[in-house]
Structures are given as C-alpha cells and as structure tokens.
C-alpha cells in the first residue's frame, strides 16, 4: 500500500502548519504533484547533489527537507546551473520535494521544542512568540541542572557530536538556558531580557559575540548544522509513526559543509 504526496504533506502540516512560516520563507511542496504515489521517503536537512543521488539510488518517491530547495524565484531552467540541474534530475526520476522550514522551527512541538527536550529543559516556554501566540514562535527558554558555561559547551559537544565555541566567563553558572536552532544570534537581546544565563544557537558572527559579551550573557555557537541535525531523526520517527505503510529513510550524508577534521 502506498500513500499520496497529499497525505504525506497533510501529516507534516499537522505538526508544522505552513502559516507558522515567516513571510519571506518558501515552504510546502516545491517539486512534484500532490497526486504522486509515495512508498518511500527520504528525510534530510538540505538537498544537495549527493542527497539526490542517494534518493535516486534508493528509489525514493518523496524528499522531506528542512531547508528550501527553491528559495528565490527561478529565472532560468538551465541544465548548466547547479540548482536547476538538480531540480531537473529529481523531476526526471519522479521524486517530489516537500519543505518544512521556519514553520517547523516555530511549531509548538517542532525543532526548538526538540532541542529543549535534548537539553532537558524544565518549564520550557517559547522565547519569541509568533503573532502573539505564546505556544508558537522561535526558540525556547527553560531551566536545567546548573553547570558552568565551559561544562555546558563540553556537554553539547558530546551530546550532538559537534564542535562548539562559546563567549563569556567559562565559570559562569548556567541554569536558565535559551536555545534556538539554526541562525538565532539575533535573539541575544530577547534571551538577555528574559534573564537567560546563556543562549545556545548557531551562525554566531563577530559582532553578535561582542554584543553577548557586553550584555554579560553566555553564548554558545553549536553551528547551523549542529543545532538542526535533530530534525532528521525526529521527522523520520514522526513520519514512520503516522505513515506505517511507508518506508522512511534518513539521509546518509551529512549536510555540514564545514570540515572540522
């Protein structure tokens, strides 16, 4: 028994409705047809040539990704350009693409909720509510057993199997913790205003680090990939549970373009 793409997207939108996405984002079905049959799904953060090759080799019908394959409007359909060549290759193999991005980030039980769970945060709340809904929004903030900033950084490095860097006094006690997956350093002031001891996020820039240091809030940069890779595991489990007759695969190729070796 197979499903339709439309059934798969409905399941995804029960978790992360498209209206939770920011206006600038591009989410939903980006390639394929709602009428396509689906018996095998591949879950990934980002669709690259390598991911497409895996999908083709595994005879996948649908890719569910976090990052949009098509973000800006396409001006060309040329086979000599990477993006349009990739789209053409997926279409030739009848592989549909569905994207759940900032709507998944902001969903009540989406990506940032999962990060807070991984951090074992108690009494977690949304850090920055979306459209005045206290249950929807970016980031989470809550409490965990106290540890120093340096200890927390080492803990995350082991927990998520990533390299991290931090800003602040290594001995600073961290008990009230804010977290935002992906690029969340613009939430430093929100975290500080809510008396967080530290903000855990990715893509921290030089001036973000200076701001955090001047405010006296700890800042841990766990990387964009490092803070979003949880999506692959959690969405795979979610889809397997709700689409029991469908085989759900996890991408076997890491999407982190940075080489930490």
Secondary structure, DSSP 8 states (H G I E B T S, - for coil): --EEHHHHHHHHHHHS-GGGS-TT---EEEES-TT-EESEEEEESS--HHHHHHHHHTT-SEEEESS-S--S------TTSHHHHHHHHHHHTT-EEEE--HHHHHSTTSHHHHHHHHTT-EEEEEEEEETTEEEEEEEEEEEEEEEEHHHHHHHHHHHHT---EEES-TT-EEEEEEEEEEE-GGGHHHHHHTT-SEEEEE---HHHHHHHHHHT-EEEE--HHHHHTHHHHHHHHHHHHH-TTSEEEE-SS----S---
